[in-house]
């Protein structure tokens, strides 16, 4: 019943920044955790960053020091700095209560 809508993807040059947003709506149940995953062509979907209700966060090693996840109630953000070509992927928003929900994805392309 939860719906997730991502925004903020686009084309950026290496070293640039993007800020992704995801808004969760449509559920009467509280969301325990939200996160961002990405999938590049020919690769498996992988965790980028996740945040839970207590504020605890975890990041993929490739994201540490460059990306920051934050949450404001039912909205989660991913601030992406110092972007690299290998960050190019479709980025998916994730939310979890008793079930797991996915957004439809937003394309991030890092290219010079």
C-alpha positions in Angstrom: 0.0 0.0 0.0 3.0 2.3 0.4 3.9 4.3 -2.7 7.4 5.7 -3.2 8.2 8.5 -5.6 11.8 9.4 -6.4 13.1 12.6 -7.9 16.4 14.4 -8.4 18.2 12.1 -10.9 19.8 13.4 -14.0 23.1 14.0 -15.8 26.1 15.3 -14.0 29.8 15.6 -14.7 32.4 13.8 -12.6 33.0 15.6 -9.4 29.5 17.1 -9.4 26.7 16.6 -7.0 23.0 15.5 -7.0 20.4 15.3 -4.3 17.9 12.5 -4.6 14.5 12.7 -2.8 11.9 10.0 -2.1 8.5 10.6 -0.6 6.5 7.7 0.9 2.7 7.9 1.0 -0.4 5.8 1.1 0.1 3.7 4.3 -1.4 3.9 7.8 1.6 2.1 9.2 4.9 3.7 10.3 8.0 3.1 8.3 10.9 1.5 10.1 13.6 2.1 7.6 14.2 3.8 4.3 17.1 3.5 1.9 18.6 3.8 -1.5 19.8 1.0 -3.8 21.2 1.2 -7.2 21.5 -1.1 -10.2 23.8 -0.6 -13.1 23.4 -2.4 -16.5 24.4 -6.1 -16.1 24.9 -5.8 -12.4 22.9 -6.8 -9.3 21.0 -4.3 -7.3 23.1 -3.1 -4.4 22.7 -1.2 -1.2 23.9 2.4 -1.3 22.7 3.8 2.0 20.0 3.1 4.6 18.6 4.9 7.6 16.3 3.5 10.4 14.0 5.2 12.8 16.6 5.7 15.5 18.8 7.6 13.0 21.3 4.8 12.6 22.8 4.8 9.1 24.9 2.5 7.1 26.6 2.9 3.7 28.2 0.9 1.1 32.0 1.3 1.2 31.9 3.0 -2.2 29.6 5.7 -0.8 31.3 6.4 2.5 32.6 10.0 2.7 30.8 11.0 -0.4 27.1 10.3 0.1 24.9 11.3 3.0 21.4 9.8 3.7 18.9 11.7 5.8 15.2 11.3 6.7 12.4 13.7 7.5 9.4 11.6 8.5 8.3 9.9 5.3 10.9 11.6 3.0 14.4 10.3 2.6 17.2 12.1 0.9 20.5 11.1 -0.6 23.1 13.8 -1.0 25.6 12.6 -3.5 28.9 14.5 -3.8 32.1 13.9 -5.7 30.3 11.7 -8.2 32.2 9.3 -10.3 31.3 7.6 -13.6 31.0 4.3 -11.7 28.1 5.8 -9.8 26.0 5.7 -13.0 22.9 3.5 -12.3 19.2 3.5 -11.7 18.7 4.5 -8.1 15.7 3.0 -6.3 14.1 4.2 -3.1 13.2 1.5 -0.5 10.9 1.6 2.5 10.1 -1.1 5.1 7.5 -1.6 7.7 6.1 -5.1 7.9 6.6 -5.3 4.1 9.2 -3.9 1.7 8.4 -1.4 -1.0 10.3 0.0 -3.9 10.0 3.1 -6.0 10.2 2.9 -9.8 13.7 4.3 -9.9 15.5 7.5 -11.1 18.4 7.5 -13.5 21.7 9.0 -12.4 24.3 9.4 -15.1 27.8 10.6 -14.4 29.7 11.4 -17.6 32.2 14.0 -18.9 
